[in-house]
Amino acid sequence: MYNRIILNFFSLIILSAIILFNAGCSKEEDPITPSVINESEVLLNYLESNNDYINNSGTFIITASDVNTLRITDPTKLLLVDIRDAVTYANGHIEGAVRVDFANLYDYIKTINAANYTKVVIACCSGQTASYGVSLLRAIGGYNNVFALKWGMSSWDSSFAQSYWLANISNAYATQFVNTPSPSKNAKGQLPTTLSTGKTNGQEILEARVKLLFAAGYAEATLPAISVMQHLTDYYVISYRTDALYLNPGHIPGAINYDPANLPFKGANDLTTIPTNKTSVLYCFTGQTSSYVGAYLRLLGYDVKSLSYGSNSMIYDIMLNGNFTNTFIPANEIKGYPYITGN
């Protein structure tokens, strides 16, 4: 009897040890499921907490006349970066401008000390690609002295405007614009969930996104008016202008107005009314502001495209006759400043 008790006691100890051992092994061998983050949410929180540039950094545009004045009065404080292709650059560029491919713009800017300059000016053909690039650079922080040349090289001399602004002002959709009140925005939803940089903090996600969008180029971030107007139901169309300007000179049928005065693209405001399951088209008067703001929204993962040349490409005479700001008037905007050729 005594031996049986002893035997049972030792059996219980052995069984307990086996159970504990197996439990310990199970904990060690069970895979640890990593926490899943929404990179868009992390990035938005980072930008709004550290560099809310889309709302706080002021104008991102500089005129040709201001560039020319600085070029003459204090050229050492001006850095001109021309992002047009090599052939176009060789056919004519501002003296002193450094040519850099758009895809390499971020890497180039990192090699200079932007603080050494009063203005770093990015020049393209129409001003739209430059505006997109300036937005991506300002997102990084520390580059609020980087500007896009208004109207691009089209404002420098008429020889540069022929295939760009002079060729794209149009009245093609003047009869289709309407003056009705804005439809309601979507109900607030969720941020995009498609970002997958593999990074976990805001600064690293931002840098990865900036590099990715520079590498992808500007072409996929824009659409011409014809593509939008012939397929309106395919897009969520965002008008980015004051409520007054939405009504007069009018707007694309069905476009929803996001008044800049209301800071609509802050997370707490109307940002999440932008759909995540449909392409959005953002338009302004020139295509420059929509490119600048569109870059910010694309950083966050929204599929947003800027409408090329804005309302100037759709209702030009209405804008001209109504004396609306940001109408491309060749006699006023094309300066005829000197330029050089070659590399």
N, C-alpha and C positions, 0 to 999 in steps of 0.2 A: 504494500500500500504506500509506504513511504517513498519507495523507488518510483512508483508511478506518479506521485505528486511532483517529485523532483524532475522527472522526465517531462511532464506536462508544462512545468514552469519554464524549463529551458526551451521547449518547443515554442512557447508563447514569445519568449525573448527573441528567438531566431525569426519567427514570423513577423514580429514588429520591426525588426531590423530590415527585413526584406522590403516591407511596405514603405518604410522611411527612405530606403535606398532608391526604390523605384520612383517614389514621389520626387526625390531630389533630382534624379536623372531626367524625369519628365519636365521639370522646371527649366533645367539647363538646355534640354534638347528642343523644347517648344520654340518655334521661331517668334521673335519679337516683331509685332506688326508696327511698322513706323507710322507716326501720326501723319495724316494727310493734310496738307495745307492748300488753301486757295491762293495761288501766287498773285492773282490779280488783286485780291484783298490785301495781301501783305504789301504789294507795290503801291497801291492807292494810299494806304495808311502811311507808308514811308514818305511818299511825295507830299501829301497834305501836311505832314508834320514837319518836314525838313526843307522842302523846296516847292511850294505851291506856285510854281512859276506861271502856270497857265492863267492864274488869276491875279498874281501880284507883281510880275516883273515888268510891267509897262509895255511900251511899244516895242515891237521887234522889227520894225521897218525903218529904213533910212532912204531919203530921196537922193537922186543923182546930184542935185545941186549941193546938198550937204556934203556928199562924198567929194565932189569936185573942190569945194571950198577947203575941206580938210587936207585934200591932196596937195593943194597949192600952199596953204598957210603952215601946215605942220605935218609933212609926210611921214616923219618918223613915228608918229602916233597913230598911223593908219595902216592896217594890214588888209590888203585886198586878196580874197581867195576866189578864183574863177573855177567853177565846177563844170563848165561846158566841156565837150569832148575836144580832143587834141586838134582836130582839123578846124573846128569852129573857132577855137581859141587862136590858132595861127592866122586865121583870116581877119582877126581884129580883136584887140583886147585893151583894157586900160593899162597904161604904162605902170609897171611895178607889180601888176597882179600875178600871183602865184597860181599856176594851174594844178588842181587836185581833183582826181576822180571822186565822184560822189560817194562811192563805196568805201573810199579811203579817208573820207573827211574826218571821221572821229579819230582815227589813228594819227592823222596829220595834226589836228588841233592839240592832241596830247603831247606833241613834240615841241610846242611853242609855249611861251609864258604869255597867255592872253592878257594878263594884268599889265604888261608892258605897253599896251596900246589903249588909246582912248576908244577906238572903234575897230572891231574886226568885222569886215563886210564880206558876206558871201554873195556872189553874183552868178546867176544862171541866165537863161534866155528870156524868161517871162517873169521871174520872181517867185514862181510857185514851188519849184524844186528847192530853191534856196530857203524858202519859208519853212518847208518841211524839215530840212536839215537843221536850221536854226532852232526849231522846237526840240529836236532830239538832243542837240548840244546843250541847250538851256536846261533840259531835264536833268542832266548830270549834276548841275550846280556849279557856280563859279564862272559862268559864261554869259552873264547878263549884258556884257558889252559886245556880244555877237549879234549882228543885224543882217537882215536880208535886203538887198537892193530893190527898192520899189519898182515894179514893172520889169525888173531884171535889166539886161543889157539893152532891151528895147527902148529904155528911157535915155540911154547914153547917146545913141545916134540912130538915125532912121535906117541905116544899112543893117542894123541888128534887129529892127522891128518888123521887117518885111514879112518874114515867115512866122512871126509869133503874134504880137498884139495887133498889128495892122491886118493880119490875115484872119484873126479870130473874133473881132468885134462883129456882132450880128444881131439881126432882128428876127431870127428864124422862129421864135416862139412868142413873139409879142402878142399875138392874138389869143394865145392859150393861157397867158397869165391871168390870175383872178385877184380880186380885192376883198375876198370874204374873210371873216374871222378865222383864227387858227383852230383846227381841230384839237381836241384834248390829247395830251400826251398819254402814252401807255401808263398803266398802273406800274408802280415801282416793283422791280423784280430783283434778280440776283446779278452779281457781277459775272463776267465770263469765267468759265472753268477750264479753258483750253490752254492756258499758259503752262509750259512744261520745260522750263530752263534747267530744272534739277537743283536750283538754288533755293535757299531757305530764308535768307534775310533780304530786306528791301533793297539795299544798295547793290548787292550782287545780282538780284533779279533785274534791277534797272539796267545795270551795265550790260548784262546778257541780252536784254531786249533791245537796247540801243544798237549794239553791234549787229544784231540780227536784222533790224529794220534798215540800217545802212547797207548791209550786204544785199538785202532783197531789192533795194532801189526804190525810186519814186513811182515808177510806171504802174505798179500794182496798187498804189494808193490813190489813184485818180481815175475819173471817167469823163468823157466828153458829154456835152449836153444831149446830143442825139441818142446816145446809149441810154440815158436816163429817161428822156421824154418819150421815147418809143416803147419803154417797158416800165412805166411808172409803178405798176402793181408789184413789181419784183423788188422794190426798194422801200425802206423807211426813210422818207425824205425829210431832212432837218434844215430848216431855214435858220441861219445864225445872224440875227440883226435885231434892232429894236422893234418893239411891237408897232410903233408908228411906221417904220420903214417896211415892215411886213405888209401893211395895208396899202401903202403908197411908196414906191411904184407897183406894188403887187407881188405875187408869189406863184410858185409852181402849184398847180392844183393838188390839194391833199397834203402839202408840206406842213409840218408842225413847227411852229416857231419856238426857238429857244433864245430868249432875250439875253444878251451878254450881261446886261445890268443886274440880272438875277443870279449870276454865277451858276448857271444851270448844270455845269459838269463837275460840281463838287459832289462828293459821295452822299452828303446829307440832303442835297437838293434834288436835282432831276437826273443825275447820272444813270441810275439804274432803270430809268424809263426807256433807255436805248435797248433795242432787242438784241439778244445774244444768238438768235437762231435765224437771222436775216441780215443781209447786207444793208447798211445805212449809207445814204449819200448826204454829205454836208455841203451846203453852198452859202456863199456870201456874194459880194459884188465883184470881187477880183480873182478869186481862187487862191489868194495869198493867205488870208485869214483862215479860210477853211482848211488849207494845207497845214497851217501852223497848229490849229486846234485838232485837226484830224490825226496828226502825228501823236499827240498826247493820248487820244482815245485808242489808237492802234497799239501804243505801248501797253495799255491796260488789257489788250486782248480783244477789243471790239473790232468787228469787220466794218470799218468806216472808210469811205472813199470821198475825196474832194471832187466837186464838179469843176472841171477845167474852165478857167477864165470867168467863172461866176456869172452874174446877171449881165455883164458886158457881152457875153456870148449869146444872149437870148433876147434881151430887150434894149438894145443899145440906144436907139433913138429916144425911147421913153426916158431913159436915164439922162441922155444928153439934153433933151428939151426941158426936163424937169430940174436941171442943174443939181443933180444928185452927186454927193461926194463920192469919190473913187470911180468916177467915169473916166475912161481912158480917152483923153482929148489930145490927139497928136500934137497940135500946135502948142499946147501947154506942157505936155509930159516928155516929149522928145527934145533933148537939149542940144544935140549937135556938138558934143564935146569931142576933143581930140582923142585919137587912139592910135595904137601901133599895130603892125602885123608881124608875123614870124613867131618863132618859139623863144 
